[in-house]
């Protein structure tokens, strides 16, 4: 009888440990999904920022060219 009791206690302990590990696994799965979602959001944000940077660089090139032309006109004494 005592062997049955010991076996039952051991089995209950294993079941409890299994449930604890399953719970931890579920928590980690949820955390992993949240991290994936955050990563995707960060990638989308980075892509948008890259596009904005490219547009800003093009605008700067255009404005720099305009400033260079204005300087040249000023040096040549051309009326604006």
Residue pairs with C-beta under 8 A, 6 or more apart in sequence:
70 80
73 80
74 80
